[in-house]
Amino acid sequence: MCASAGAQLHLIEPLGFPLVRPGDVFVFGPESRGLAPAFRETFPPGRRIRLPMRPDNRSLNLSNTVAIVVYEAWRQNGYQGGA
């Protein structure tokens, strides 16, 4: 998502610990440049996440990225779906 902006990103893999907790929020920046560095730095490095990508991919589409993150948050919080 922010690869083209030269943003420093931190990878957290879900290895038996929750990726999201009650009260967490997700902040997404524009595909073209990511979050402004000053804004990004307001979040502690240990609380930032990055979706792993193939090395030859420049970025992920923002709407696809949001869908992946929201789905994973729902999954980890036991969301059963609608209907």
Secondary structure, DSSP 4 states (H G I P E B T S, - for coil): --GGGT--------SSS-S--TT-------TTT-S-HHHHTTS-GGG-------TT-----HHHHHHHHHHHHHHHTT-----
